[in-house]
Amino acid sequence: MKRKLKDKVQLLLRSEKALFKLEMQRRSRQIILVIIASIAILAAIVMLNISSYLYLVETLTPLQSATILSGFNVVLALLMLWLASRQELGKEAEAINEIRNYAMQEISEEVGEFEQEVASIKAGFTEVTSGVTSVFKRDFSAVKALVPLVEMFFNSRKKS
């Protein structure tokens, strides 16, 4: 039983480690995408803002031109952040989750069986303890009367 439980715990730990590794890979991809998006947005904003501002100033006021460019910059940034948040773990994670759930179920069953064994041992120990206690709390006058008879029986068996 100990070997099975050990194997199941190792399986659970391996699946947790694999899930953690996949999660860290996903997070690192997200961070890289956010950094790239941020750099691209900054470069694009700088160049686009300069050229757009120069174009818009010819037809609109400087305040209107700056407002339009700011709104465009915000929309572009939100789009990049939305794309970064859509990263998924994939099918590997689903398979590992199934393994983890199986290992957890098996370990739970093993622990339940172990608890039952402990409960039965405890019950047996309680029975033995109560039996011993009841023997020592009884009146031994009848047993004391039998002691000479038993001694006589053993003595007669020795002589024979």
C-alpha positions, 0 to 999 in steps of 0.5 A, spaced: 500 500 500 505 504 501 508 503 494 502 505 491 501 511 495 508 513 493 507 512 486 500 516 486 503 522 490 509 522 485 504 522 479 501 528 482 507 531 483 509 530 476 503 533 473 503 539 478 510 540 475 508 539 468 502 544 469 506 549 472 511 549 467 506 550 461 503 556 465 510 559 466 511 558 458 504 561 457 506 567 462 512 568 459 509 568 452 504 573 454 510 578 457 514 577 451 507 579 447 506 585 451 513 588 451 513 587 443 506 590 443 508 596 447 515 597 443 511 597 437 505 601 440 510 606 442 514 606 436 508 607 431 505 612 436 511 616 435 511 616 428 504 616 427 503 621 431 508 626 428 505 624 421 498 625 423 499 631 427 502 634 421 497 632 416 491 634 421 494 641 423 493 643 416 485 641 416 483 642 424 486 645 430 492 643 434 487 641 440 483 637 435 488 633 432 492 631 438 485 629 441 484 624 435 491 622 435 490 620 443 484 616 441 487 612 436 493 611 441 488 608 446 484 603 441 491 601 439 494 599 446 487 596 448 487 591 442 494 589 443 493 588 450 486 584 448 491 579 444 496 578 449 490 576 454 487 571 449 493 566 450 491 559 452 494 553 455 492 548 450 491 540 449 497 538 453 494 542 459 488 538 459 491 532 459 495 533 465 489 536 468 486 529 467 492 525 470 492 530 476 485 529 477 486 521 477 492 521 481 488 526 486 482 521 486 487 515 487 490 518 493 484 520 496 481 512 495 488 510 498 487 515 504 480 513 505 482 505 506 488 507 510 483 511 515 478 505 515 484 500 517 486 505 522 479 506 525 479 498 525 485 497 529 483 503 534 476 499 535 480 492 536 485 496 541 479 499 544 475 492 545 482 489 548 483 495 553 476 494 555 476 487 556 483 487 560 479 493 564 473 489 565 477 483 568 481 487 573 475 490 575 471 484 577 470 480 583 476 475 583 473 471 589 470 465 585 477 465 581 481 465 588 476 459 590 479 455 584 486 456 585 487 451 590 483 446 585 488 448 579 494 447 584 491 440 586 490 438 579 497 440 576 500 437 582 496 430 581 499 431 573 506 431 576 505 425 580 503 421 574 
